[in-house]
Amino acid sequence: MQSRLHSIAETIFNLVAGFFIQLVIYLWVLPKFMGITITPRQSVDLYIIFTVISVLRQYVVRRMFNWVDVRREREELRQMINRIEMGEDFTKGWRK
């Protein structure tokens, strides 16, 4: 399972990479191919808006997946404990 700190570090790295990609897109691709001119200031403003939304989405989705994994692991542990309490022999089939 990925820790919260690791999730945040991965997200920050992703943001830095995304910043440089968006600069190229907003300052070169949009004007050249779509005829839309954006100032560097507007580019940064758009980046901030989309980044805040992206960070929140990415973090929430990652934590949801980790939550599902933890729930599944807990259920597997409960089932194993129940089988032990019922006296199931886990050594059957083991080589001696």
Backbone as JSON, one array per atom type, in Angstrom:
{
  "sequence": "MQSRLHSIAETIFNLVAGFFIQLVIYLWVLPKFMGITITPRQSVDLYIIFTVISVLRQYVVRRMFNWVDVRREREELRQMINRIEMGEDFTKGWRK",
  "N": [[0.85, -1.18, 0.0], [0.49, 2.23, -0.74], [1.85, 4.98, 0.95], [0.44, 7.99, 2.4], [2.19, 10.14, 2.23], [3.9, 9.33, 0.18], [2.06, 9.32, -1.9], [1.5, 12.07, -2.11], [4.07, 13.04, -2.8], [4.44, 11.83, -5.3], [2.39, 13.07, -6.7], [3.21, 15.77, -6.66], [5.57, 15.64, -8.2], [4.42, 14.9, -10.61], [2.97, 17.23, -11.11], [4.98, 19.14, -11.6], [6.12, 18.16, -13.96], [3.85, 18.36, -15.57], [3.53, 21.13, -15.63], [5.57, 22.1, -17.34], [4.87, 20.83, -19.69], [2.34, 21.96, -20.22], [3.1, 24.61, -20.65], [4.39, 24.49, -23.13], [2.25, 23.62, -24.71], [0.25, 25.68, -24.34], [1.63, 28.03, -25.08], [2.79, 27.54, -27.54], [1.54, 25.46, -29.13], [-1.3, 26.02, -29.11], [-1.48, 28.73, -30.24], [-0.28, 28.26, -32.79], [-1.69, 26.13, -34.05], [-4.39, 26.49, -33.48], [-4.97, 29.13, -33.49], [-5.25, 30.61, -31.2], [-4.2, 32.94, -28.94], [-2.32, 33.14, -26.05], [-1.23, 34.78, -23.17], [1.83, 34.55, -21.24], [1.17, 34.97, -18.53], [-1.61, 34.4, -18.48], [-1.4, 31.73, -19.14], [-0.13, 30.67, -16.89], [-2.11, 31.22, -14.98], [-4.23, 29.59, -15.93], [-2.97, 27.14, -15.65], [-2.71, 26.96, -12.85], [-5.42, 26.79, -12.04], [-6.3, 24.4, -13.35], [-4.46, 22.67, -12.23], [-4.99, 22.63, -9.44], [-7.52, 21.43, -9.45], [-6.82, 18.98, -10.62], [-4.94, 17.91, -8.78], [-6.51, 17.51, -6.49], [-8.4, 15.67, -7.51], [-6.71, 13.51, -8.29], [-5.49, 12.8, -5.85], [-7.73, 12.06, -4.26], [-8.79, 9.92, -5.75], [-6.64, 8.1, -5.62], [-6.49, 7.64, -2.84], [-8.99, 6.48, -2.47], [-8.7, 4.05, -3.86], [-6.67, 2.89, -2.29], [-8.1, 2.67, 0.11], [-10.04, 0.78, -0.62], [-8.37, -1.42, -1.06], [-7.39, -1.84, 1.55], [-9.75, -2.49, 2.91], [-10.37, -4.91, 1.58], [-8.16, -6.48, 2.34], [-8.56, -6.57, 5.11], [-10.96, -8.0, 5.21], [-10.14, -10.47, 4.15], [-8.39, -11.22, 6.19], [-10.21, -11.41, 8.34], [-11.73, -13.61, 7.44], [-9.79, -15.61, 7.48], [-9.21, -15.7, 10.22], [-11.69, -16.55, 11.2], [-11.77, -19.1, 10.05], [-9.67, -20.31, 11.4], [-10.63, -20.17, 14.03], [-12.75, -21.93, 13.75], [-11.46, -24.26, 13.73], [-10.11, -25.18, 11.5], [-7.69, -27.01, 9.78], [-4.73, -25.85, 8.8], [-2.45, -27.04, 8.0], [-2.8, -29.16, 6.36], [-1.85, -30.94, 3.52], [0.65, -29.86, 3.5], [4.12, -30.36, 3.08], [6.11, -32.55, 4.94]],
  "CA": [[0.0, 0.0, 0.0], [1.24, 3.47, -0.85], [1.58, 5.9, 2.05], [-0.07, 9.31, 2.0], [3.34, 10.97, 1.88], [4.34, 8.91, -1.15], [1.03, 9.8, -2.83], [1.7, 13.51, -2.29], [5.33, 13.23, -3.53], [4.19, 11.47, -6.69], [1.53, 14.11, -7.26], [4.02, 16.98, -6.88], [6.42, 15.38, -9.35], [3.52, 14.94, -11.76], [2.64, 18.64, -11.35], [6.13, 19.82, -12.19], [6.18, 17.72, -15.35], [2.68, 18.94, -16.23], [3.73, 22.56, -15.82], [6.36, 22.33, -18.53], [4.08, 20.37, -20.85], [1.3, 22.95, -20.51], [3.72, 25.8, -21.22], [4.58, 24.24, -24.56], [0.93, 23.57, -25.36], [-0.43, 26.96, -24.34], [2.38, 29.11, -25.7], [3.21, 27.21, -28.88], [0.58, 24.66, -29.89], [-2.57, 26.72, -29.29], [-1.4, 29.79, -31.25], [0.12, 27.76, -34.09], [-2.66, 25.24, -34.66], [-5.78, 26.86, -33.22], [-5.12, 30.57, -33.61], [-5.55, 31.18, -29.88], [-3.0, 33.5, -28.33], [-2.42, 33.23, -24.59], [-0.04, 35.37, -22.57], [2.42, 33.69, -20.2], [0.39, 35.14, -17.28], [-2.83, 33.62, -18.63], [-0.99, 30.34, -19.12], [0.1, 30.31, -15.48], [-3.42, 31.21, -14.31], [-4.93, 28.37, -16.33], [-2.24, 26.02, -15.04], [-3.07, 26.89, -11.44], [-6.8, 26.31, -11.94], [-6.35, 22.98, -13.71], [-3.63, 21.9, -11.3], [-5.72, 22.45, -8.18], [-8.54, 20.42, -9.71], [-6.15, 17.71, -10.88], [-4.35, 17.4, -7.54], [-7.59, 17.0, -5.65], [-8.93, 14.46, -8.14], [-5.72, 12.46, -8.24], [-5.31, 12.37, -4.47], [-8.95, 11.39, -3.82], [-8.87, 8.61, -6.42], [-5.6, 7.21, -5.07], [-6.88, 7.25, -1.48], [-10.12, 5.56, -2.59], [-8.17, 2.74, -4.21], [-6.01, 2.35, -1.1], [-9.16, 2.31, 1.06], [-10.62, -0.48, -1.1], [-7.38, -2.46, -0.79], [-7.35, -2.09, 3.0], [-10.99, -3.21, 3.24], [-10.23, -6.27, 1.07], [-7.2, -7.18, 3.19], [-9.21, -6.82, 6.4], [-11.94, -9.08, 5.02], [-9.38, -11.71, 4.02], [-7.9, -11.54, 7.52], [-11.36, -11.89, 9.11], [-12.07, -14.95, 6.99], [-8.76, -16.53, 7.97], [-9.41, -15.84, 11.67], [-12.88, -17.39, 11.36], [-11.41, -20.48, 9.72], [-8.84, -20.8, 12.51], [-11.53, -20.38, 15.17], [-13.58, -23.1, 13.48], [-10.61, -25.42, 13.86], [-9.6, -25.66, 10.21], [-6.28, -27.39, 9.82], [-4.03, -25.21, 7.7], [-1.25, -27.81, 7.66], [-3.14, -30.23, 5.41], [-1.2, -30.78, 2.22], [2.02, -29.37, 3.64], [5.15, -31.4, 3.12], [6.76, -32.64, 6.27]],
  "C": [[0.89, 1.24, 0.0], [0.85, 4.4, 0.3], [1.04, 7.22, 1.51], [1.06, 10.22, 1.54], [3.84, 10.62, 0.47], [3.34, 9.37, -2.21], [1.23, 11.28, -3.13], [2.98, 13.78, -3.09], [5.15, 12.91, -5.01], [3.36, 12.54, -7.39], [2.32, 15.37, -7.56], [4.94, 16.8, -8.08], [5.6, 15.47, -10.64], [3.16, 16.38, -12.12], [3.78, 19.39, -12.03], [6.26, 19.45, -13.67], [5.03, 18.34, -16.15], [2.84, 20.42, -16.51], [4.48, 22.84, -17.12], [5.63, 21.88, -19.8], [3.03, 21.42, -21.22], [1.89, 24.23, -21.07], [3.9, 25.65, -22.73], [3.24, 24.27, -25.28], [0.31, 24.95, -25.45], [0.3, 28.05, -25.11], [2.81, 28.81, -27.14], [2.13, 26.51, -29.7], [-0.72, 25.41, -30.13], [-2.48, 27.85, -30.32], [-1.14, 29.25, -32.67], [-1.0, 26.98, -34.78], [-4.12, 25.66, -34.48], [-6.02, 28.36, -33.31], [-5.47, 31.26, -32.31], [-4.24, 31.66, -29.27], [-3.24, 33.67, -26.84], [-1.11, 33.81, -24.06], [0.55, 34.39, -21.55], [1.65, 33.78, -18.87], [-0.91, 34.33, -17.33], [-2.52, 32.12, -18.58], [-0.79, 29.85, -17.68], [-1.23, 30.25, -14.72], [-4.21, 29.94, -14.64], [-4.28, 27.15, -15.69], [-2.64, 25.86, -13.57], [-4.47, 26.33, -11.26], [-6.87, 24.81, -12.21], [-5.54, 22.12, -12.76], [-4.35, 21.63, -9.99], [-6.79, 21.36, -8.36], [-7.91, 19.05, -9.88], [-5.57, 17.1, -9.62], [-5.43, 16.79, -6.65], [-8.16, 15.7, -6.21], [-7.97, 13.3, -7.99], [-5.55, 11.92, -6.82], [-6.52, 11.58, -3.98], [-9.06, 10.0, -4.46], [-7.86, 7.64, -5.84], [-5.98, 6.74, -3.67], [-8.07, 6.29, -1.51], [-9.63, 4.16, -2.93], [-7.44, 2.11, -3.04], [-7.02, 1.92, -0.06], [-9.78, 0.97, 0.67], [-9.65, -1.62, -0.81], [-7.34, -2.83, 0.68], [-8.6, -2.88, 3.42], [-10.91, -4.66, 2.79], [-9.28, -7.08, 1.95], [-7.8, -7.5, 4.55], [-10.2, -7.97, 6.3], [-11.24, -10.42, 4.89], [-8.85, -12.16, 5.38], [-9.03, -12.06, 8.41], [-11.74, -13.32, 8.73], [-11.05, -15.97, 7.49], [-8.93, -16.77, 9.48], [-10.62, -16.74, 11.93], [-12.56, -18.85, 11.07], [-10.55, -21.09, 10.81], [-9.71, -21.1, 13.72], [-12.41, -21.61, 14.99], [-12.75, -24.39, 13.51], [-10.06, -25.96, 12.55], [-8.11, -25.9, 10.32], [-5.58, -26.83, 8.58], [-2.79, -25.99, 7.27], [-1.54, -28.94, 6.7], [-2.48, -29.92, 4.07], [0.21, -30.22, 2.31], [2.97, -30.55, 3.64], [5.8, -31.38, 4.49], [8.21, -32.97, 6.11]]
}
